[in-house]
């Protein structure tokens, strides 16, 4: 006997297929939205082209340094990954950037990222070596913008590898100790905001410092001390000779 297939089964399967197809078409595509370059008041964003899904334009929205929302339109071009420069940002601040895709006159959010802009560098870096010491005190002033959370001090002595010191944002000085006489010492200080450092190219680098003579010199102003120092080897020789003679003849 031939089995009969019920029509409701075909209808349910058809509706289920339509649902899966519509879900796939309405799903938000992964455009790999990313920041490719960061500046103090600008940054560059890029993403993968999805014009094949019917998008005709992209709109980027973010808040500028003046607190106003800004929108940049980017026409979709087949085979080209869009790239756009965002300007008017506030230095050292966390910015939220959203990209929308336009399809059929309607905007749909495709991706959203947050990124810190590069903070401004500190001001007036300077140094001095207190007389008679082997230390160098470096000082600086806070940057003009408050958007940062720490300082990074980079330095190098002689041909040694460069080092870095993390300093709290409330500090504006640092002392280097145990430096060797005549050794070249170079340093500069920058600002960091959530891992984004200020641009070293915009800093006023200190000139290499040649550490001066430290501590006491070889010259002693007291004649008695100089005489005692010069006679010390002879005194030791006479003492050893007397001990040897006593050991032999006694």
C-alpha positions, 0 to 999 in steps of 0.5 A, a space after each residue: 500500500 502506498 503511503 500518503 504524505 501529509 501536506 502540512 509537512 510540506 508547508 512546515 518545512 517550507 516555512 522553516 526554510 524561509 525563516 532560516 533564509 530571512 534570518 541569514 539575510 538579516 544577520 549583522 555581518 562581521 566587518 572587522 571594524 578596526 582602528 589602524 592609526 591613532 593621533 592626539 586629535 584624530 584616528 583612522 578606522 577601516 573595515 571590510 567591504 560588505 556591498 554584496 549584502 546590499 549596502 549602498 553607504 556607510 555612516 560613521 558616528 562619534 563624539 568630537 572634542 567639542 562634545 557634539 556628535 559627528 557623522 561621516 558618510 562613506 559611499 560603498 565601493 565594490 572590492 574596496 575596504 573603506 577607510 576614513 580619518 576621524 578628526 576633532 577628537 579630544 587628546 587622551 580621551 576614550 572615544 566610541 565609534 559606530 559604523 552604520 550600513 545603509 540599505 533601502 534608505 534605512 541605517 543598520 548598526 554594523 559595529 561599534 568600538 572604543 579607542 583612546 586618542 593619543 594624549 599630549 606629552 608633558 611640558 618643560 622637561 628638565 634635569 639637574 645634578 646636585 653638586 657632589 652627588 652621583 644622582 640626576 633629578 629630572 622634572 616636568 610639568 603635566 600636559 595641557 590635557 588631563 586625559 592620561 593615567 600615568 607617565 612613562 620615563 625612558 632612559 639609557 646610560 652609555 651603550 646599555 639597553 634602554 629602560 622604562 619606568 612607570 610613574 604615577 600621574 601625580 608625580 612630576 619628578 624622578 631621581 636617578 641614582 648610582 650613575 657613573 662618572 663620565 657616562 652618557 645619560 639620555 632620557 625623555 618622559 611621555 604620557 600614557 592613557 590606557 596603554 596609548 603613549 604620547 608621541 615621542 616625536 613631539 617631545 623635547 628630548 634632553 641632551 645627553 648628560 655627561 655625569 660630572 665628578 662625584 664624591 671626594 676627589 683624589 686631592 686631599 687638602 690636608 698635608 698630613 693626610 697626604 703624607 700618611 697616604 704616601 708613607 703607608 706602603 713603606 710603613 707596611 714593608 718595615 713592619 713585615 720586615 721586623 716580624 720576619 727578623 724576630 721570627 728567625 732569630 728568636 
